[in-house]
Amino acid sequence: MRRPRKTTMALTSAGAVLLASTAVATAVPAGAAAAGCSVDYAVSSQWQGGFGANVTITNLGDAISGWTLTWSYGAGQTVTQAWNATVTQSGAAVTARNVGYNGGIATNGTASFGFNGSWTGSNPAPTSFALNGVACTGDTTPTTPPPTTPPPTTPPPNGPADITVNSATRYQTVDGFGAAQSIWGSAWSTAETQTLVGMGANQLGLSIVRTGLSPVSSEWATHVNSLKTAKSSGSNVKILASPWTAPAAWKTNNSRVNGGKLRTDYYDDYANHLNSYVQYMRGQGVTIDVTSVQNEPDWHPDYDSMDWSGTELRTFVRDQGTKVQNTKLMVAEAVNLNYNFTDPTLNDSTARNNIGYIGGHLYGTEDAGRLRPYSLAQQHNKPVWMTEWNLHAADGGGSNIWGNPANTAVWNETLDDIMRTVHKSMEANWSAYIWWYGKRYYSFIGDGESAYGTVAGAPLKRGYAFSQYAKYVRPGYQRVALTKSSKASPLEVTAYQGDGKITLVILNRSNSAVTNAVVQAPQNVTRAEHYLTSQNANAASQPTSVNGGQATINVGARSISTLVFTL
């Protein structure tokens, strides 16, 4: 296998830095850039015919609300794939724009993005950049000439790798992993919330909390304290609010339950209702990051529910979506991610621009063939969130089984069903995975129900297993490519990069351990940490040895583990 050669082109020279730092900041139009901007353009990897590059913009003048960076390629380079920016190209001219999660740049702040590209003959760095139409300072250090022959294949220090991470190929940006509060019951306590979202020992690191948006405004206060605790106790925790129904008087069946449609003459009232909830929570110090239009529009049970078609959802978000402020709208949390409920919105440019996310549930999704990339959502840069799944078929194994960590039926269901679908969701390029209730006897922390033997608020085996993703794959990390040897073929592995780390989550659902597995990072690492959950261990630290860019680990049978490289 040919290994890419790494070259770096720093666009900001010492003279450019001096020029930028002495520039006089003047008022600029909204969205414009001050003349003191600079750009660092670095080729992170390069191989015959292709390269990966990272770009960091530093704005040394006034804060800007959004950015567009332009440059010209002089040697026929072509951008083929980008992340953290929308990159387009017309001939030699390249334009990169911020996306929703990578917005403006504060004074003296930065914005970063990356891309892969192709080249023939030569790959010189761009000689000039403009930020929102204003030229940036800086010059270019010449690129090392591209390799004309494959680099030598010197064996790595610990021998051939069993898992090799390729960070030049990138996929979705992860928004997080989470669980729902009780939709109709009492709120999590402060201690319970901290256990679920905290990053300390015996805490689970959830980064998304799903909460119910009641049709009755007097019920909105129920979860305020737990949501505030989640925001303050966790790290970059996002809140998703999901409504089960509109007020009964606005529906065709005049009831909160048994489905019924929202009457079209109440579409504006419903939009104002959603907006009122978001603004109420905002006034309580809780940002509602994402607001769903409807939980399960294709399901009408004898509890709170409301029916929509895909075209009705399209019409609502197209005509009313802008009324819901200070949040991002989601469509539409169908039971099995049925595209009939989301395609109409994605295919309408106005409706599409009024939403931030596509949501769906996992009930029957795999059987329907939709546990895979959603190409239409990807085409329009709308992250896909799996927002609910609930499975506890192991209940039939007898009393007190959920409080007994040695119960095989519970562990098999956790590993083979729950953790496997998290892995598959990540491979499907989905950006979030949200379990049903975080506090329940079959869930992440116990609810104290005596028949099942759990302790209220205490972490359960399923919580520790889920934390192998949630705690170590943080919001903003990007999934990257990897390859496996035949030795590692029993392992189901995904890799992520962010915060100066490369993180691998490894499922071994086989009955045999994979010992002395060599994992190759894209560069030398300063440390490696390995944590494992099995029927006999709870996110327990495991021994690992580091040599250059490699770590050697033992992956236990029937386990889920996380390897964290610090670069």
Secondary structure, 3 states (H helix, E strand, C coil): CCCCECCCCCCCCHHHHHHHHHCCCCCCCCCCCCCCCEEEEEEEEEECCEEEEEEEEECCCCCECCCEEEEECCCCCEEEEEECCEEEEECCEEEEECCCCCCCECCCCEEEEEEEEECCCCCCCCCCEEECCEECECCCCCCCCCCCCCCCCCCCCCCCCCEEEEEEEEEEECCEEEEECCCCCCCCCHHHHHHHHCCCCCCCCCCEEEEECCCCHHHHHHHHHHHHHHHHHCCCCEEEEECCCCCHHHECCCCCECCCEECHHHHHHHHHHHHHHHHHHHHCCCCCCEEECCCCCCCCCCCECCECCHHHHHHHHHHHHHHCCCCEEEEEEECCCCHHHCHHHHCCHHHHHCCCEEEEECCCCCCCCCCCCCHHHHHCCCCEEEEECCCCHHHHHCCCCCCCCCCHHHHHHHHHHHHHHHHHHHHCCCCEEEEEECECCCCCEECCCHHHCCCECCECHHHHHHHHHHCCCCCCCEEEEEEECCCCCCEEEEEEEECCEEEEEEEECCCCCEEEEEEECCCCCCEEEEEEEECCEEEEEECCEEECCEEEEEECCCEEEEEEEEC
